[in-house]
Amino acid sequence: MKWRINVLVTPLRAVLAACGVAAGVLAFAWSGLFNVAASTPHWAITDWFLHYVMINSVKTRTIAVETPDNLDSPALIARGAGHYASGCASCHGAPGRPRSPIIHEMSPVAPDLEKTIPTWEPKHLFWIVKNGVKFTGMPAWVSGQEREDEVWAVVAFLRKLPGMSEQDYARLAMGEENDGSVGGLVAIAHGPQGRTPRPDVLADCARCHGREGMGRDGDAFPIIAGQSEDYIYDALSAYALGTRHSGIMQTAAARIPYAEIAALAEHYAGQTPKRPESAGSLDPALVARGEKIAREGVRDTGTPACSSCHGPSASARNPAYPRLAGQHASYLESQLLLWEKEEDSRGGGPFREIMRKIAFGMTEADIKAVAAYYASLPPEAP
């Protein structure tokens, strides 16, 4: 009988002890004695433990992540650099651009990527950029679930960051037309009616798209020159509101003053598009198949003729529909593939549901063919 009592008492003591510890912790938290000020750093053991937890958490959650084989693509690196300059450099610094003294008063301090990037694999960087890290100030990626392709673009840039020269960084992040800072263009181009976007706003856009809207670094950025004012305005508004998914463009569009969106739309709509160099390397057979689809549609998949909305056609078209002729094939293909996914990874403006239903039924082979066809066409003048 005594043995049975001891068996019962031991678990009871353990429960009471656990309750006592929990009560003590709650009492300490209630007292306010713990100093949460960022001016007081973590204890060394706390700092070590938190980093230990983070490292193992990242490694465990990336076991099944597959790294794409195009991380050395100049276009992908350029896209990542453009976002890094506006979204990441303020905390992590950049070549020739030291971090703000304010960052050093954070607890914990944002890491120096020059030293930490080599310690992570690409898939680890992908997970961190996409999901962020709790209790560090590192945010999750805007539209991360829908636009993992953009997260990989940042990873592609991060892999090149250690050892990068100040000149290379300035060209990748700011573009050749800027003076090396977000806010200064060598020259400002005017819209057709004389309305000019605010210099700093146009400079921010021109870092990636150029003053004339032709983009840079090959097919890194879409050609927006000559698109209609309606389409550009709707696109920027959709990005800013988050109805069109893009962590890169939402970050950029959300900081544009409302009054400047119309000025930007007018400016880029008034630029004359040029034929991209990549148009000459397209497969003629693929182009011919894409032309047939664009003009006739595909009965088996219920795909209507693309030309009825996007041209080329002499008939009047809704100005809110984008002009596709002369656009980069890679960009057209990527946008259609985003629409084709079940979770609607693209989103868009007021007519997005129309295109969503059309693209969802297209096969990847049809998408590739249509993209090649429109890329082969001469751009339409505004």
For each residue, the residues with C-beta under 8 A, 3 or more apart:
1: 4 5
2: 5 6
3: 6 7
4: 1 7 8
5: 1 2 8 9
6: 2 3 9 10
7: 3 4 10 11
8: 4 5 11 12
9: 5 6 12 13
10: 6 7 13 14
11: 7 8 14 15
12: 8 9 15 16
13: 9 10 16 17
14: 10 11 17 18
15: 11 12 18 19
16: 12 13 19 20
17: 13 14 20 21
18: 14 15 21 22
19: 15 16 22 23
20: 16 17 23 24
21: 17 18 24 25
22: 18 19 25 26
23: 19 20 26 27
24: 20 21 27 28
25: 21 22 28 29
26: 22 23 29 30
27: 23 24 30 31
28: 24 25 31 33 34
29: 25 26 34
30: 26 27
31: 27 28
32:
33: 28
34: 28 29
35: 40
36:
37: 40
38: 105 106 107
39: 105 107
40: 35 37 107
41: 47 107 108
42: 46 47 50 107 108
43: 46 47
44: 47 48
45: 48 49
46: 42 43 49 50
47: 41 42 43 44 50 51 108
48: 44 45 51 52
49: 45 46 52 53
50: 42 46 47 53 54 108 135
51: 47 48 54 55
52: 48 49 55 56
53: 49 50 56 57
54: 50 51 57 58 133
55: 51 52 58 59
56: 52 53 59 60
57: 53 54 60 61
58: 54 55 61 62 120 124 127 128
59: 55 56 62 63 124
60: 56 57 63
61: 57 58 127
62: 58 59 65 121 123 124 126 127
63: 59 60
64:
65: 62 123 126 127
66: 123
67: 71 121 122 123 126
68: 71 152
69:
70: 73 76 156
71: 67 68 76 122 152 155 156 159
72: 77 156
73: 70 76 77 156
74: 77 78 217 218 220
75: 78 79 217 218 219 220 330
76: 70 71 73 79 80 152 153 156 157 220
77: 72 73 74 80 81 153 156 157 160 172
78: 74 75 81 82 157 172 208 216 217 220 221
79: 75 76 82 83 150 153 156 157 208 220 221 248
80: 76 77 83 84 153 154 155 156 157 158
81: 77 78 84 85 157 169 172 173
82: 78 79 85 86 172 173 207 208 221 248
83: 79 80 86 87 88 150 153 154 247 248 251
84: 80 81 87 88 89 94 154 157 158 161 173
85: 81 82 88 89 94 173 174 182 207
86: 82 83 89 182 204 251 252
87: 83 84 251
88: 83 84 85 91 92 154
89: 84 85 86 92 93 94 97 173
90: 99 100 103
91: 88 99 103 110 137
92: 88 89 99 110 111 112 113
93: 89 97 98 99 112 113
94: 84 85 89 97 161 169 173
95: 161 164 165 166 168 169
96: 166 169 170
97: 89 93 94 169
98: 93
99: 90 91 92 93 103 104 110
100: 90 103
101: 104 105
102: 105 106
103: 90 91 99 100 106 109 110
104: 99 101 109
105: 38 39 101 102
106: 38 102 103 109 110 137
107: 38 39 40 41 42
108: 41 42 47 50 136
109: 103 104 106
110: 91 92 99 103 106 136 137 138
111: 92 115 116
112: 92 93 115 116
113: 92 93 116 117 158 161 162
114: 117 161 162 163
115: 111 112 118 119 162
116: 111 112 113 119 120
117: 113 114 120 125 158 159 161 162
118: 115 162
119: 115 116
120: 58 116 117 124 125 128
121: 62 67 124 125
122: 67 71 125 126 155 159
123: 62 65 66 67 126 127
124: 58 59 62 120 121 127 128
125: 117 120 121 122 128 129 155 158 159
126: 62 65 67 122 123 129 130 148 151 152 155
127: 58 61 62 65 123 124 130 131
128: 58 120 124 125 131 132 133 138
129: 125 126 141 151 154 155 158
130: 126 127 140 141 144 148 151
131: 127 128 140 141 144
132: 128 136 138 139 140 141
133: 54 128 136 138
134:
135: 50
136: 108 110 132 133
137: 91 106 110
138: 110 128 132 133
139: 132
140: 130 131 132 144
141: 129 130 131 132 144 147 150 151 247
142: 242 246 247 250 251
143: 146 147 150 242 245 246 247 250
144: 130 131 140 141 147 148 151 247
145: 148 343
146: 143 245 338 343 344 345 346 347
147: 141 143 144 150 151 245 246 247 338 345
148: 126 130 144 145 151 152
149: 152 153 334
150: 79 83 141 143 147 153 154 246 247 248
151: 126 129 130 141 144 147 148 154 155 247
152: 68 71 76 126 148 149 155 156
153: 76 77 79 80 83 149 150 156 157 248
154: 80 83 84 88 129 150 151 157 158
155: 71 80 122 125 126 129 151 152 158 159
156: 70 71 72 73 76 77 79 80 152 153 159 160
157: 76 77 78 79 80 81 84 153 154 160 161 172
158: 80 84 113 117 125 129 154 155 161
159: 71 117 122 125 155 156
160: 77 156 157 164
161: 84 94 95 113 114 117 157 158 164 169
162: 113 114 115 117 118
163: 114
164: 95 160 161 168 169
165: 95 168 169
166: 95 96 169 170
167: 170 171
168: 95 164 165 171 172
169: 81 94 95 96 97 161 164 165 166 172 173
170: 96 166 167 173 174 180
171: 167 168 174 175 176
172: 77 78 81 82 157 168 169
173: 81 82 84 85 89 94 169 170 207
174: 85 170 171 178 179 180 181 182 207
175: 171 178 206 207 208 210 216
176: 171 216
177: 185 186 206 210 211
178: 174 175 181 182 184 185 186 203 206 207
179: 174 184 185 186
180: 170 174 184
181: 174 178 184
182: 85 86 174 178 200 203 204 207
183: 199 200 203 204
184: 178 179 180 181 199 200 203
185: 177 178 179 188 199 202 203 206 211
186: 177 178 179
187: 211
188: 185 196 199 202 211
189: 202 211 212 267 271
190: 194 195 196 267
191: 194 195 196 197 263 266 267 269 270
192: 266 269 270 382
193: 266 270
194: 190 191
195: 190 191 263 266 267
196: 188 190 191 199 202 263 267
197: 191 201 202 205 260 263 264 267
198: 201 202 257 260 263
199: 183 184 185 188 196 202 203
200: 182 183 184 203 204
201: 197 198 204 205 256 257 260 263 264
202: 185 188 189 196 197 198 199 205 206 211 264 267
203: 178 182 183 184 185 199 200 206 207
204: 86 182 183 200 201 207 252 255 256
205: 197 201 202 208 209 252 264 268
206: 175 177 178 185 202 203 209 210 211
207: 82 85 173 174 175 178 182 203 204
208: 78 79 82 175 205 215 216 220 221
209: 205 206 213 214 215 221 222 224 268
210: 175 177 206 213 214 215 216
211: 177 185 187 188 189 202 206
212: 189 225 271 272
213: 209 210 223 224 225 226 227 268 271 273
214: 209 210 223 225 271 273 274 276
215: 208 209 210 219 220 221 222 223 224 328
216: 78 175 176 208 210 220 221
217: 74 75 78 220 221
218: 74 75 277 278
219: 75 215 276 278 328 329 330 331
220: 74 75 76 78 79 208 215 216 217
221: 78 79 82 208 209 215 216 217
222: 209 215 327 328 331
223: 213 214 215 226 273 276 326 327 328 331 379
224: 209 213 215 227 232 268
225: 212 213 214 268 271 272 273 274 379 382
226: 213 223 268 269 271 272 273 323 379 380 381 382
227: 213 224 231 232 268 269 322 323
228: 231 232 269 319 320 323 382
229: 232 233 262 265 266 269 319
230: 233 234 265 319 320
231: 227 228 234 235 319 320 321 322 323 349
232: 224 227 228 229 235 236 264 265 268 269
233: 229 230 236 237 261 262 265
234: 230 231 237 238 320 349 350
235: 231 232 238 239 244 348 349
236: 232 233 239 240 253 256 261 264 265
237: 233 234 240 241 253 261 349
238: 234 235 241 243 244 347 348 349 352
239: 235 236 242 244 246 249 250 252 253 254
240: 236 237 250 253 254 256 261
241: 237 238
242: 142 143 239 245 250 347
243: 238 347 348 349 352
244: 235 238 239 249 250 346 347 348 349 352
245: 143 146 147 242 250 338 345 346 347
246: 142 143 147 150 239 249 250
247: 83 141 142 143 144 147 150 151 250 251
248: 79 82 83 150 153 251 252
249: 239 244 246 252 253
250: 142 143 239 240 242 244 245 246 247 253 254
251: 83 86 87 142 247 248 254 255
252: 86 204 205 239 248 249 255 256
253: 236 237 239 240 249 250 256 261
254: 239 240 250 251
255: 204 251 252
256: 201 204 236 240 252 253 260 261 264
257: 198 201 260 261
258: 261
259: 262 263
260: 197 198 201 256 257 263 264
261: 233 236 237 240 253 256 257 258 264 265
262: 229 233 259 265 266
263: 191 195 196 197 198 201 259 260 266 267
264: 197 201 202 205 232 236 256 260 261 267 268
265: 229 230 232 233 236 261 262 268 269
266: 191 192 193 195 229 262 263 269 270
267: 189 190 191 195 196 197 202 263 264 270 271
268: 205 209 213 224 225 226 227 232 264 265 271
269: 191 192 226 227 228 229 232 265 266 382
270: 191 192 193 266 267 382
271: 189 212 213 214 225 226 267 268 382
272: 212 225 226 381 382
273: 213 214 223 225 226 326 379 380 381 382
274: 214 225 326 379
275: 279 326 378 379
276: 214 219 223 279 326 328 375
277: 218 280
278: 218 219 281 282 328 329 330 375
279: 275 276 282 326 375 376
280: 277
281: 278
282: 278 279 286 287 329 372 375 376
283: 286 287 372
284: 287 288
285: 288 289
286: 282 283 289 290 368 369 372 373
287: 282 283 284 290 291 369 372 373 376
288: 284 285 291 292 373
289: 285 286 292 293 369 373
290: 286 287 293 294 368 369 370 371 372 373 374 376
291: 287 288 294 295 373
292: 288 289 295 296
293: 289 290 296 297 298 303 305 306 366 369 370 373
294: 290 291 305 306 307 310 370 373 374
295: 291 292 305 307
296: 292 293 305
297: 293 303 304 305 306
298: 293 301 302 303 362 366
299: 302
300:
301: 298 361 362 363 366
302: 298 299 361
303: 293 297 298 358 361 362 366
304: 297 308 358
305: 293 294 295 296 297 308
306: 293 294 297 309 310 324 370 374
307: 294 295 310 311 312 313
308: 304 305 313
309: 306 317 318 321
310: 294 306 307 317 321 322 323 324 374
311: 307 317 323 324 325 380
312: 307 325 377 380
313: 307 308 317
314:
315:
316:
317: 309 310 311 313 321
318: 309 321 351
319: 228 229 230 231
320: 228 230 231 234 349 350 351
321: 231 309 310 317 318 351
322: 227 231 310
323: 226 227 228 231 310 311 327 379 380
324: 306 310 311 327 332 374 377
325: 311 312 374 377 378 379 380
326: 223 273 274 275 276 279 374 375 377 378 379 380
327: 222 223 323 324 331 332 374 375
328: 215 219 222 223 276 278 331 332 375
329: 219 278 282 332 333 371 372 374 375
330: 75 219 278 333 334 371
331: 219 222 223 327 328 334 335
332: 324 327 328 329 335 336 370 371 374 375
333: 329 330 336 337 367 368 371
334: 149 330 331 337 338
335: 331 332 338 339 346
336: 332 333 339 340 359 362 367 370 371
337: 333 334 340 341 364 367
338: 146 147 245 334 335 341 345 346
339: 335 336 344 345 346 355 356 359 360
340: 336 337 359 360 362 364 367
341: 337 338 344 345
342: 360
343: 145 146
344: 146 339 341 347 356
345: 146 147 245 338 339 341
346: 146 244 245 335 338 339 352 356
347: 146 238 242 243 244 245 344 352
348: 235 238 243 244 351 352 355 356
349: 231 234 235 237 238 243 244 320 352
350: 234 320
351: 318 320 321 348 354 355
352: 238 243 244 346 347 348 349 355 356
353: 356 357
354: 351 357 358
355: 339 348 351 352 358 359
356: 339 344 346 348 352 353 359 360
357: 353 354 360 361
358: 303 304 354 355 361 362
359: 336 339 340 355 356 362 367
360: 339 340 342 356 357
361: 301 302 303 357 358
362: 298 301 303 336 340 358 359 366 367 370
363: 301 366 367
364: 337 340 367 368
365: 368 369
366: 293 298 301 303 362 363 369 370
367: 333 336 337 340 359 362 363 364 370 371
368: 286 290 333 364 365 371 372
369: 286 287 289 290 293 365 366 372 373
370: 290 293 294 306 332 336 362 366 367 373 374
371: 290 329 330 332 333 336 367 368 374 375
372: 282 283 286 287 290 329 368 369 375 376
373: 286 287 288 289 290 291 293 294 369 370 376 377
374: 290 294 306 310 324 325 326 327 329 332 370 371 377
375: 276 278 279 282 326 327 328 329 332 371 372
376: 279 282 287 290 372 373
377: 312 324 325 326 373 374
378: 275 325 326
379: 223 225 226 273 274 275 323 325 326
380: 226 273 311 312 323 325 326
381: 226 272 273
382: 192 225 226 228 269 270 271 272 273
